[in-house]
Amino acid sequence: MLKVQEIRELIKLVDQSSLDEFTYEFEGSKIKMKKNITGTVSVTQPVKQVAVPEAAPAPQIVETAAVRQEVKAEEPKVEATKDAATDTSNLHKITSPMVGTFYAAPSPEAGPYVKPGSKVSNDSIVCIVEAMKLFNEIEAEVNGEIVEVLVKDGQLVEYGQPLFLVKPE
């Protein structure tokens, strides 16, 4: 079975050659390429499905459009968070030092390390961020009171993403 990259190479070779038609059969798979009058190459395969480069851009465009829609849908949420942060500019943000999964408690049965109103010191553990099966305890790095928890338990977090707002003492 040919890989997509190999099929693309075949298309380039046929396109650059003086051939008008090319057929390739191997283990029950068949690829047939014909040059049109305009010089473009078309690929058909009646026996097995093979990714055809001509069809590949369509799903990518659809996927990209879907991603763009998701990003646009999330932008107002991010802006709302930024607006809230600007109103509370005197608060310290505890940010994620890595990409991973946020856990508010040491185990599913235990209560959260901190919640709004909890007092923390600079070496207090406020949460765990799991990355690659390693559980990393995150410290407050500031003395103060937790004002807000910005992420939910089990949520994926990015590097530098604010996790908590702390009112410093």
N, C-alpha and C positions, 0 to 999 in steps of 0.2 A: 504494500500500500504506500503510495507516494504521500509525502508531507506537503503542506501548502507551499512552503518555500520552494520545494523541488518543482511543483507545478508552475509556480511563478517563473522560475528559471527556464522551464520548457517553453512557456509562452514567450518570453523575451527572445529565446533562440529562434523559435519559429517565426516570430515577427521580424527579426533582423535577417532572416534567410530569404532565399528566393522560393521557398516552398509555398504552395497554395493550400495544401492539406497535410495534416499529420495525425496518425493514429498510433496509440500505444496501448497494448494489452499485456496484463500480467496478473496471474492468479485470479482470474475471474473479473478483474477490474479493467475497464476500457475507458481511455481518454481519447477524444477525437477533437482536433482543432482544425478550423478552416479560416483562411483569411477572407475577409469581405473585400469588396471592391475598394473600399476606403482604406484598406490596409490594417484594420483592427483584427484581433484574434478572438474567436469565440470558442468556448470549451463546453463540451457536452459529455455526459457519462451515463449511459443507460443501465449498467449492471449494478454498480455500487455508488453510494453517495460520497463524493469527494468535495471538499471545500473549493468552490470556484472563486478565483480572485475577483471576477466581475461582480459577484453577488456579495462579496465581503464588505465593501464600503457601506452598503445599505444598512446592515445591522449596526455597524459602528456609528453611523450617523444617527440612527434611532436611539442607540444607547447614549450617545453624547447628548442628544437633545433631552433625554430623560434625566441625565445627570445634571444638565443645566437647569432643568425645571426644579430638581431637588435643591440645588444650591440656591436658586432664587427663592424657593419656599423657606429655606433656612436663614437667609439673610436678615429678614426682619427680626428673627429671634436673637441673632447675634447683635444686631444694632440695639435691641431692647436691653440686652445684658450690658452693652457698653454704656447706654444712657444711665442705667442704674448704677454702674460703677462710677460714672462721672459725678453723680449726685453724692456719692459716698467716697469722695477722693481722699478723705482722711483715714480710710480703712486699708489695712494690709491684705494683700491677696496671697493666699497660699496656692502655688501653682504646681502642676504635675511636672516632675523632672523627667518624664519619659512617656512614651506611648504605651498604653495598656488598658486594663480593666480596673475600674475604681471599685473598691470594697470599703464600706463604711465600718464594718465590724471584723474582728479577727476570725470569726466562724459564722455560719448561717444561724446557729442557735443563739449566739451571743448578741448583746446589745451593741449599738454603735460606739466607736471610740469617743466621738464628740457629737453634740447636737447644738443648735442655737441656744446661747446662754451659757454654754460650758466654758470654764476658765481653762486656759492653756498656758504652759510655759514654753520656752524655746526648745526644750527637748521632749515635749509631749508628743506622743504618736497620735495623729489625727485620722489616718486612714491607711489602707494598703493599696498599692497599684501593682497588679500582676502583669508581668511581661515575660513571655516565653517560659511559662511554668515556674517563674521565680516570683515570690511574694515580697515586695519591697515596702517596708514600713516608712511612711512619710511623716516627718516631724514638722511641728508648727513653725519653728525657727523665729518665733516672736512671743513675747509675753502679752496676754490679752484675753479677750472674750470672743468666742465664735458668734458672729452676727448672722451669717447665712451659709448654708451648704448649697453650693451651686450645681452639683451633679447628683444623679441618683445612683443608688447601689446597683452594681453590675453594669454600669454604663461605660462605654469605651471613651477614653480620654486621650487627647493629643498632648505632645510635648508643649509645655508652657501654658496649657489651658488652666484658667483659675478654677480651683476646687472649693475654696472656702474664702469668706470675707471675715477678717478679724479686726476688732477694735483694739488697737494697741494700748497698753497701760503706761 
